[in-house]
């Protein structure tokens, strides 16, 4: 009689077995579901916290490097506040070329790299004077100087590549 009652009350179908398992271990299953629900927000919070700490640490390192560079620049007597106006430099160079009666063929600016390419014609002695006058200006330095001898009137074609500091 006991076996018959067992078979009637406890069938072997999967839905019944699942329901029976859920009713028997409801605390364990509810704990698993709660853990599953709370795991993603806690993971997200921890990840955000670690990410913020990492960015703060990187920013502190960048600030420290920036301070070191500023100190090095101060030791070299270079001020970051001292900015050179490219228009004034252009005017000064043109004035030097005009005073020495140079025949300016071309003046090109490259704003990205602060370069000036100047092509002009003049006698060699005058070109040397022009280069010396431009060289006395501490706002620019020479990248390249090309002198090409021309066949007419003893002129020399001068190509200057200057960089503004």
KAJO-V474032 format. One record per pair of residues at least 12 apart in sequence whose C-alpha atoms are under 8 Angstrom apart, sorted by sequence separation. I is the first residue (numbers start at 1). J is the second residue. D is the distance in whole Angstrom. If there is no record, write none. Layout:
i: (I/I)
j: (J/J)
d: (D/D)
This chain:
i: (106/107/146/147/105/106/145/146/104/105/106/145/146/104/105/144/145/104/105/144/145/103/104/143/144/102/103/142/143/144/102/103/142/143/102/142/143/101/141/142/140/141/140/141/140/141/139/140/100/139/100/123/124/127/123/124/97/122/123/96/121/122/121/122/121/122/96/120/121/96/119/120/119/120/118/119/93/118/119/117/118/117/118/116/117/116/117/115/116/115/116/115/116/114/115/89/113/114/114/84/86/84/84)
j: (118/119/158/159/118/119/158/159/118/119/120/159/160/119/120/159/160/120/121/160/161/120/121/160/161/120/121/160/161/162/121/122/161/162/122/162/163/122/162/163/162/163/163/164/164/165/164/165/126/165/130/154/155/158/155/156/130/155/156/130/155/156/156/157/157/158/133/157/158/134/157/158/158/159/158/159/134/159/160/159/160/160/161/160/161/161/162/161/162/162/163/163/164/163/164/139/163/164/165/139/164/164/165)
d: (6/6/6/6/8/5/7/5/8/5/7/6/7/6/5/8/5/4/7/6/6/5/7/8/5/6/5/7/5/7/6/7/6/6/5/5/7/8/6/6/6/6/5/7/4/7/6/6/7/6/7/6/7/8/5/6/7/5/6/7/6/6/6/7/5/8/7/6/6/8/7/5/6/7/8/5/7/6/6/7/5/6/7/8/5/6/6/7/5/6/6/4/8/6/6/7/8/6/8/7/8/8/7)
